[in-house]
Amino acid sequence: MKMRQEYEVKNNQIVVLLPDSFKHHNSVWVTVEDADPRQEKLLKMASAAKDPLFLADIQTVQKDFKNIDFEIL
């Protein structure tokens, strides 16, 4: 079982409460990474730039607004 959770650091420590399904396990792997929400957003944006459905939506919006861009208000 994998569990991914963001924890608050207090006094350079974290407390991880494991779910009941971990009761019979003698060891677990722990990976610690800096939580940077900007980095996560950048990764999602890079992924979207290659997503065919997202790209199709962008093309549709561009097509819809193509003529409006040249109108004078």
Secondary structure, DSSP 8 states (H G I E B T S, - for coil): ---------BTTB------GGGTT-S----------HHHHHHHHHHHHTT-HHHHHHHHHHHHHHTTGGG---
